[in-house]
């Protein structure tokens, strides 16, 4: 669950730390106090792209932190996604720093990309943005609801259909290779035959050109080489080792320690003689073979011509040969392979349709179960005589999502016929329907945190009471964090926080702090009667709080699952 939120130097927030508890956590505040900033800070910590304009004026950077305590299942899931992430004491600390130059992301001190951050936090926090209830009017959204339910039930056919569709597209792209006319195919084959023959006749091997170049250079510079060696021979012949040897030999008679020097002079004389013999041998055979020189030149010219034509190096030319042979083989088997490709597409289309039809059958079965559950939740939300169904239509051709077009139908009043949801309901009614849907999905999902924006828009009175009861019910086994402007809902809080905006020294500040019982009553009174607190509004607030507590005692207040639901106005 989400234990702590820290926001520093973000927009109007200089520094704010909010520590959440189990049960129902409610945040209230005047319009414009900074509730949207709070939502934005959570989105940033979850991987939303950062806008540098969010940095508080006069500051160099903004910081957002989310601190989670994890279940064993969450630990296993996260470690499977990122092996290098250490989860000591089953905690996850997300720290996002935004500056003019860059955005730095740290999760338990490990640097991560935005994509990896989103992947890791996807199972912890499910954020539903402002006016999301309007997505119920968007084409395709109702199919997403059913598929969301299926995923939470562990349905694999969704992935299988998507995989089958993508494989079909690959096979169709493969068929596009077979677009040559017969005349073009023959012309290309003739050209390939010529180039392959040229490359094969060259008999290229890596390193040959370098070796031949070295040998050719030797023959080409033979006269200069012989001249240098003859000069070396003359110098060696002029050296007289006899006289120094004789002198040292006589000196050795007086001092035996000179024996080592004498031996060295003898060795030097022997080496000199060996060098002369080697030079003589080399010079005796140092003759230019004009025919070999010519052959070498021709071979070098052939190698270099082919190399330059096909890549510039022997390795690239050999690779070109392999590629051309592959292309030649393709053109030779063109008609046969084209027929295979067409057959493969037909088979894949058949497989995709079979899987899509099976998926559609399972979807329709799941849709009945889901619709019944949603209908039950809607009835608890004040839609006493409602009916809710999903209607299916089959597409002509399957897509990656199958063959189904789905639209939700609803009847909100007795004896009213079922009509498309897009034709029925106000903003407030859509909000309650969305909450009903999210409640059903939350019960089948392990997501730790759900965030709703403006869930109580357009409702009041008894409907607000029903929504509050629903949230209270959810809070039995979830940690619920709720930002609201409705006193009927705020009164059901286990923990109450105030978001307020102040002006100090010409600067605007947004702060969030917990409220004691007395302060909570005063805030409820403000929500009921405006800024001026009267005894009547305070009494109404006390009564509202007392009624909520009384209802709460009837239900179990045990939190079996430490998951988080965040609902924002």
ABEGO torsion letter per residue (X at the ends): XBABBBBBGBEABABBBBBBBBEBBBBBEBBGAGAAAAAAAAAAAAGBBBBAAABBBGBABBBBBBBBBBBAAAAAAAAAABAABBBBGGBBBBBBBBBAABBBBBBGGBBBBAAAAAAAAAAABBBBBBGAAAAAABBGAAAAAAAAAAAAAGBAAAAAAAAAAAAAAAAAAAAAABABBAAAAAAAAAAAAAAAAAAAAAGBBBGAAAAAAAAAAAAAAAAAAAAAAAAAAAAAAABBAAAAAAAAAAAAAABAAAAAAAAAAAAAAAAAAAAAAAAAAAAAABBBBAAAAAAAAAAAAAAAAAAAAAGGBAAAAAAAAAAAAAAAAAAAAAAAAAAAAAAAAAAAAAAAAAAAAAAAAAAAAAAAAAAAAAAAAAAAAGBAABBBBBBBBBBABBBAAEABBBBBBBBABBGBBBBBAAABEBAAAAAAAAAAAAAAAAAABABABBBBBGAABGBBEAAAAAAAAAAAAAAAABBBBBBBABAAAAAABABBBBBBBBBBGGBBBBBBBBBBAAAAAAAAAAAAAEABBBAAAAAAAAAAAAAAAAAAAABBABBABBBBBBBBX
